[in-house]
Structure formats: C-alpha cells, structure tokens
Amino acid sequence: MERFSGLVAAPFTPMNDKGEVQYDRIGSYYDFLAANRVVGAFVNGSTGEGVSLSVKEKMRLTEEWARQAKSKGTVKVITLVGGTSYVECIELALHAQEQGVHAIALLAPFYFNPPNAAQLVEFVARVASSVPNLPVYFYHIPVLSGCYLSMFDFLKEADGVIPNLAGIKYTHEDFMDFLSCTNFMHGKYEMMWGRDEAFLSALVLGARSAVGSTFNYAAPLYYQLIQAYDRGDFVTARQLQQQSIDMIRLLGKFGGIATGKAYMRYIGLDCGRFRTPVQNMDETQYQPFCSAVQSLQMETLFSKI
C-alpha cells in the first residue's frame, strides 16, 4: 500500500457563528494545505470535531474533501469513520470508498472499551472487511478513547487477519511500543506519529509521516525540523522542536484544543469556534493571545495564506 511521506494535517471543521458547518470553505482550505506542502488531510478526527458532528455532516465533509482531491490531486484524504458502533463505521466506510478517499481510519470503541487486543482486532476487522480494497489505519489516542492496549499486541493479532490494515496513527507517548510497532514484520505497517510536541523523538525512531493539528498553521516549522534532522543538524532540530513546544504551550494557556482555531484566525483562515462542550477562547483573550504568539518570534515558521 502506498505510504505517506511528510505532514498530514488534521483540519479544523469550518463553522459559522451559529455552529453550522461551512462546506463552501473546504476548497480554499484544501488549497491552503497544498500551498504549504501538506501531503494529506485527516478529516473528521479530534481536531475536526468528528465526535461532535452528525453522520450526515461527516459524510458531507468527506464528500467535499474528496471532491477537492479528485480535481486537484495534491493532498490525499483520510477520513475517520468513527469507533463506537461498527455498523455506523461500516456505513461511513462504504460512503468514503464511494467518494474515492485514499484511506479511512478507525478509533477504538470509546464507551464499551475492548478488554484485549483480540477484541479490538475483531471490531476493526468487521469494518475493514466491508472495504477490502481501501487502506485502513487504526487511530490510537488513548487519552481520549480510553483504550490503552498495546499497539504491538494489536499488530500481532491483526497481522494476517486484516489484509488492508495499512498502519497506525499513533497519538501516545509510549516510545517503546511505538518502536516495536515500527519494527514489526520488518516495518510492514506505516506508523504515523501523532504528538507534534515530540515529533523529533519519533523521527529518531524511524517515523517518516505524522498527523497533527499544528501542521495546519505551522507546517514550515516541521519541514525545517525534518530537514535539519535528515542532514544531521541536531542542534537546529532541537531548537525547532522547542519552538513547537512553546507554540503548543499556548494551547493550554488559552483554553485547550479550541485555541487551535485561534491560531488559524491569527494566520488569516478563520474557522469559527468549536462546538460545545469544548470551551472556546473568550473574545477578550484574543488580543493577549496574539501578543503571546508574536512574542514567540516565529512568524517565518507559520503557514502562509
């Protein structure tokens, strides 16, 4: 299966003031990612508020992103099809396949958590078998899904059972598990790193692709980090990773995940606000936020409109 090489952004879902999805803005969003050399879009994920969207909204977003990819072909599309009901996941997977996406992704069931790797594989296999010709990635994000199973154990159970399993989007800090997965079956499965603030560590362990929210607005920073690492300039690579950390720290300082949309507004691509119950930045905080961003002195490392 064809692998990604580079940055895959997890796009925000554009909303208006009423919290309605603005589908007509996907085209310009797609062009923006392509202009900043992003190689993929991971839609309907955590950053995209997938769990806060209806099935119809997720389908419509998939259609719009896939339509852009078909006509322009620069940014590939992965769509997250859910993770609680495998029946719903299959419905979304079949729809995604009809739209011609590059791949789909699955979460672990996050209400009835699978008790072991075998049960998780059974869940993923039910969905993957409905679209046998479509690459499937498992989205490992235990801090939100509550599923802390070893991904190495998952791969051992899945190998030979899920033929179209392409790899794992790994959003966790277990580097031992990540490296074991990277080396499993001589690198058979693609391991896409999912913690932007520790990207350099993942490069050391062999990662060549990553999925992240900050790639939306700071892709140049991470491409410079990759280039510094590849030429053996570890001093520069560490400095760039620190700048990434400083940037990400502002997310926590100004309220959490919704601050990502404030970063998008800052660079000129306003995506509105997150849906409740996610806490959004108060408007009175926006100017102090902008001042804090400017104090980072990394304007050349932000994505350009």
Secondary structure in CASP SS format (residue, H / E / C, confidence):
PFRMAT SS
TARGET T0000
AUTHOR 0000-0000-0000
METHOD secondary structure of the structure
MODEL  1
M C 1.00
E C 1.00
R C 1.00
F C 1.00
S C 1.00
G E 1.00
L E 1.00
V E 1.00
A E 1.00
A C 1.00
P C 1.00
F C 1.00
T C 1.00
P C 1.00
M E 1.00
N C 1.00
D C 1.00
K C 1.00
G C 1.00
E C 1.00
V E 1.00
Q C 1.00
Y H 1.00
D H 1.00
R H 1.00
I H 1.00
G H 1.00
S H 1.00
Y H 1.00
Y H 1.00
D H 1.00
F H 1.00
L H 1.00
A H 1.00
A H 1.00
N C 1.00
R C 1.00
V C 1.00
V C 1.00
G E 1.00
A E 1.00
F E 1.00
V E 1.00
N C 1.00
G C 1.00
S C 1.00
T C 1.00
G C 1.00
E C 1.00
G H 1.00
V H 1.00
S H 1.00
L C 1.00
S C 1.00
V H 1.00
K H 1.00
E H 1.00
K H 1.00
M H 1.00
R H 1.00
L H 1.00
T H 1.00
E H 1.00
E H 1.00
W H 1.00
A H 1.00
R H 1.00
Q H 1.00
A H 1.00
K H 1.00
S H 1.00
K H 1.00
G C 1.00
T C 1.00
V C 1.00
K E 1.00
V E 1.00
I E 1.00
T E 1.00
L E 1.00
V C 1.00
G C 1.00
G C 1.00
T C 1.00
S C 1.00
Y H 1.00
V H 1.00
E H 1.00
C H 1.00
I H 1.00
E H 1.00
L H 1.00
A H 1.00
L H 1.00
H H 1.00
A H 1.00
Q H 1.00
E H 1.00
Q H 1.00
G C 1.00
V C 1.00
H C 1.00
A E 1.00
I E 1.00
A E 1.00
L E 1.00
L E 1.00
A C 1.00
P C 1.00
F C 1.00
Y C 1.00
F C 1.00
N C 1.00
P C 1.00
P C 1.00
N C 1.00
A H 1.00
A H 1.00
Q H 1.00
L H 1.00
V H 1.00
E H 1.00
F H 1.00
V H 1.00
A H 1.00
R H 1.00
V H 1.00
A H 1.00
S C 1.00
S C 1.00
V C 1.00
P C 1.00
N C 1.00
L C 1.00
P C 1.00
V E 1.00
Y E 1.00
F E 1.00
Y E 1.00
H E 1.00
I C 1.00
P H 1.00
V H 1.00
L H 1.00
S H 1.00
G C 1.00
C C 1.00
Y C 1.00
L C 1.00
S C 1.00
M H 1.00
F H 1.00
D H 1.00
F H 1.00
L H 1.00
K H 1.00
E H 1.00
A H 1.00
D C 1.00
G C 1.00
V C 1.00
I C 1.00
P C 1.00
N C 1.00
L E 1.00
A E 1.00
G E 1.00
I E 1.00
K E 1.00
Y E 1.00
T C 1.00
H C 1.00
E C 1.00
D C 1.00
F H 1.00
M H 1.00
D H 1.00
F H 1.00
L H 1.00
S H 1.00
C H 1.00
T H 1.00
N H 1.00
F H 1.00
M H 1.00
H H 1.00
G C 1.00
K C 1.00
Y C 1.00
E E 1.00
M E 1.00
M E 1.00
W E 1.00
G C 1.00
R C 1.00
D H 1.00
E H 1.00
A H 1.00
F H 1.00
L H 1.00
S H 1.00
A H 1.00
L H 1.00
V H 1.00
L C 1.00
G C 1.00
A C 1.00
R C 1.00
S E 1.00
A E 1.00
V E 1.00
G E 1.00
S C 1.00
T C 1.00
F H 1.00
N H 1.00
Y H 1.00
A H 1.00
A H 1.00
P H 1.00
L H 1.00
Y H 1.00
Y H 1.00
Q H 1.00
L H 1.00
I H 1.00
Q H 1.00
A H 1.00
Y H 1.00
D H 1.00
R C 1.00
G C 1.00
D C 1.00
F H 1.00
V H 1.00
T H 1.00
A H 1.00
R H 1.00
Q H 1.00
L H 1.00
Q H 1.00
Q H 1.00
Q H 1.00
S H 1.00
I H 1.00
D H 1.00
M H 1.00
I H 1.00
R H 1.00
L H 1.00
L H 1.00
G H 1.00
K H 1.00
F C 1.00
G C 1.00
G C 1.00
I C 1.00
A C 1.00
T H 1.00
G H 1.00
K H 1.00
A H 1.00
Y H 1.00
M H 1.00
R H 1.00
Y H 1.00
I H 1.00
G C 1.00
L C 1.00
D C 1.00
C C 1.00
G C 1.00
R C 1.00
F C 1.00
R C 1.00
T C 1.00
P C 1.00
V C 1.00
Q C 1.00
N C 1.00
M C 1.00
D C 1.00
E H 1.00
T H 1.00
Q H 1.00
Y H 1.00
Q H 1.00
P H 1.00
F H 1.00
C H 1.00
S H 1.00
A H 1.00
V H 1.00
Q H 1.00
S H 1.00
L C 1.00
Q C 1.00
M C 1.00
E H 1.00
T H 1.00
L H 1.00
F C 1.00
S C 1.00
K C 1.00
I C 1.00
END
